[in-house]
Amino acid sequence: IIANVRSRGDAALIDYTARFDCPGFAGPIRVKPQDIARAAATVPAEDRECIAQAAGNIRAFHEQQKEKSWFTTRPDGSILGQMVNPVGRVGLYVPGGKGGNTPLVSSFLMNAIPALVAGVPEIAVCTPSRNDGTINPVILAAAHLLDISEVYCVGGAWAVAAMAYGTQTMAPVDVIAGPGNIFVTTAKRLVQGAVGIDMIAGPSEVCVVADGSADVKWLAADLLSQAEHDPLASAICIVFDQHLADALQAELEEQCARLPRSAIAGRSLMDWGAIVVVPNLSCALSVANRIAPEHLELSLRDPWAALPYVKNAGAVFMGHYSPEPVGDYFAGPNHVLPTLGTARFSSALSVQTFCKKTSIVATSREFVSESRQAIATLARLEGLEAHARSVEIR
C-alpha cells in the first residue's frame, strides 16, 4: 500500500477508498472549506458546545506545557542557549469509528490542540470516508472550531503513506499523530524515520488500586469503561481484601451483562482482566509500577499520600471522583498515553511532541583561546586530527 501511494499518489488513494470505505468513490479527496463550515452547522448546538468546552479545557492544560527559547552568557562573553521551534507541518489521523458513525472526536482534539498550542503553522487531517463518500459532520465541526481547514476524506494505511510522502494533492508532513487500527499503526511504524510519529499505541489499559473506602459499583464501572474499548483491552484492579475482590467480581458480571458492548467487554475481562489481592498498599503500588499502566486510578481514602510512590503510569486519576473517562474526554490532560509497559520510559502526547529544540553555540575568541589545547587533546584521543586542527588554526 505504501509503495503504491508513493508511486501513484492521489490515484492510489482514490482506489483504496473506493475498495475499502466508499464503493464508487472518485474524489476529490480534499474537503472544501465551505463544506466544512456547512457540515459543522448541521451538528446540534448542544453537541458543538460540549466539544467547545472540552477543547477549552484541553487548551488550558496544554498552554502550561509551552517552553521558551533561552540563552545564557558566560563571563568570557560566550553565548549558549536552546531555541524551541514548532515543526513545520503535522498530519493528524482521526478514526471514523464503525462505518464512520462513531467518530473519535476526542482523539482529534487531543492531537490537534497540542499542535496548535505549539504553534505548528500547517495541520492536515485525514479521516476515513463513510460509505456515502462524506465525513461525519462531528469531525468537521471540531475542525471548524479549531480553524483547521485542510481535511482529507482518506483513511487507512494509505492515508498514513500520503501524509508521510505526499501526493499530487497532499504535501508531506513532518510529524504524524493519531490513533488507528492495526493497519494504520503498522503503517506509522513503517514510515517512522521518513517522518516523526507520536507513538506506537497498544490496546487501552486501566489499573485501579482500591481500598475499603471505594464503592464497588464505581470500581466495576471504571473497569468496564476500558474493557468495552476492545477485546484486547486490559482492566486490572488491585485490592487488599478478599471480600472486596469477591464483591467486585459479582458486580462486574452484573454490570457487564447490561452493556451494549457486553460481548467485547466480557472478552476483555476474560482474557486480560484481573482482580489481584495483595497484603497492603505498598505491595499494591509495587505491582502497579511493574505493570506501568496507561491509566492508573488510586481509589483510596488518601490518594495523595500514595502518589509519591507511583513511578510508572501514563496518567494518574486521584480519588473516587476522578474516573478515567473524565480524563479521556474533558479534564484537559492528554489521553494519548503510553501503553504496554512503555510508561516506564515514555510520556503522554504533549506540546513537545510537535516541537524541536536546537542548541545554540556562540563561543568567544577568549573561550576558544583558553580551551584550544583541551579540545585538541580530546580530538586526538579519538583519532580525529582535522577536528584538532580546526580549533588550533584559530
Beta strands, then each sheet from edge to edge (+ up, - down):
strand 1: 30-31
strand 2: 70-73
strand 3: 79-86
strand 4: 89-93
strand 5: 122-126
strand 6: 150-152
strand 7: 175-177
strand 8: 196-197
strand 9: 205-210
strand 10: 234-239
strand 11: 274-277
strand 12: 295-299
strand 13: 315-318
strand 14: 355-362
sheet 1: 1+ 6- 5- 4- 7- 8-
sheet 2: 2+ 3- 14+
sheet 3: 11+ 10+ 9+ 12+ 13+
end
